[in-house]
Amino acid sequence: VETATCIYAGMVTDSGRFRFRSVSGETLRLAGMLLDEGVDTDHLYASLYMKDFHTLKYQAYVYDRMKMTPGGVAYIHITKATMEKFGLTFEEACNAVSYMDSIRGSLIWIAFIDSGDGTTRVRLRSRFVTINEIAEKYHGGGHDCASGATVKGRKEMNALLADADARLTEYKANNEGWL
């Protein structure tokens, strides 16, 4: 059961709880076989998705301060002071990007996280819209819908936001059914 649980947990997390477009019928059939081995999904999902109180307070902070471009790009800038206020590691601060993934009409969401070296790390995520070319333009790269970049100063931050907004506006004009 322990091995089946570990494999199932990997499938759940890597597939976004079986939501990503790469999930196939075969993925679900294999997951079903693992469930038949006795995986305790109640305990597993609680272990994966329960949050500490300070994490929820940070999440509320993100929701209170996130912004939206005219075209629908959701974004937030997390400063070093914010990380100190909430006692966050850099990795915990980066989770802000995932908090914005369910806003109707926003198919791109971006978190700007100040780093210790004077630059700002950027976490870009999207639904349907290819964003890795934007990340590459700003000293980064990644997957079609999950990328990272680095900007130096407010000017580059604003330029990246403008590029993302233009990409999203173009996508919405040329595609239907995007929510």
C-alpha positions, -999 to 999 in steps of 0.1 A, spaced: 0 0 0 28 24 8 44 21 -27 10 25 -43 3 56 -22 36 72 -32 31 66 -69 -5 78 -67 6 109 -48 31 116 -76 4 112 -102 -20 135 -83 5 163 -79 22 161 -113 -12 161 -131 -27 189 -111 -52 165 -95 -58 150 -130 -67 184 -145 -38 190 -169 -43 183 -206 -16 156 -206 -39 134 -185 -52 105 -206 -75 76 -201 -45 55 -194 -34 78 -166 -68 74 -150 -68 36 -155 -34 33 -138 -46 56 -110 -76 33 -106 -53 3 -103 -34 20 -75 -66 29 -57 -75 -8 -59 -43 -15 -39 -58 4 -9 -46 40 -12 -62 61 15 -73 91 -5 -88 109 25 -55 109 43 -34 116 12 -54 146 1 -55 160 36 -17 156 38 -12 173 4 -36 202 7 -42 212 43 -25 245 50 -10 261 80 -26 292 95 2 315 84 0 302 49 -37 311 47 -29 346 61 -4 350 33 -29 337 8 -54 363 20 -27 390 17 -22 380 -20 -59 381 -27 -62 415 -11 -33 430 -31 -32 412 -64 -39 434 -95 -52 428 -130 -40 443 -163 -67 456 -188 -64 424 -208 -68 401 -177 -33 392 -165 -35 387 -127 -3 397 -109 13 405 -76 47 418 -65 60 402 -33 88 423 -16 114 412 9 94 431 35 64 410 28 84 378 31 97 390 64 63 400 76 49 365 70 81 346 78 83 331 43 112 314 26 117 324 -11 100 292 -22 70 298 0 67 334 -13 67 319 -49 34 301 -41 16 333 -46 14 325 -83 -7 294 -77 -32 314 -56 -43 334 -87 -51 304 -110 -89 304 -107 -99 339 -117 -125 340 -144 -111 358 -175 -75 356 -163 -56 331 -183 -22 344 -173 -11 350 -137 23 363 -126 41 366 -93 71 389 -90 92 379 -61 121 400 -49 153 380 -44 183 386 -23 206 396 -52 187 428 -61 167 411 -90 131 401 -90 122 365 -99 91 360 -120 68 330 -119 45 329 -150 16 305 -153 -12 302 -178 -42 283 -190 -43 277 -228 -19 306 -236 18 299 -244 40 321 -222 75 306 -224 85 330 -252 78 359 -228 99 343 -201 128 338 -226 127 375 -235 133 383 -198 162 360 -189 142 328 -183 123 300 -200 103 270 -192 72 251 -204 44 264 -225 21 272 -195 46 273 -166 78 294 -169 102 316 -149 121 347 -156 142 375 -139 136 412 -142 158 440 -131 138 469 -118 103 483 -123 109 492 -159 114 455 -169 86 444 -146 62 468 -164 75 457 -198 70 420 -190 34 428 -178 27 447 -210 40 418 -231 18 393 -212 -12 416 -215 -7 419 -252 -3 381 -255 -35 375 -236 -55 402 -254 -44 386 -287 -53 352 -275 -88 362 -264 -94 380 -297 -85 349 -318 -99 321 -296 -133 310 -282 -142 290 -252 -114 303 -230 -136 310 -200 
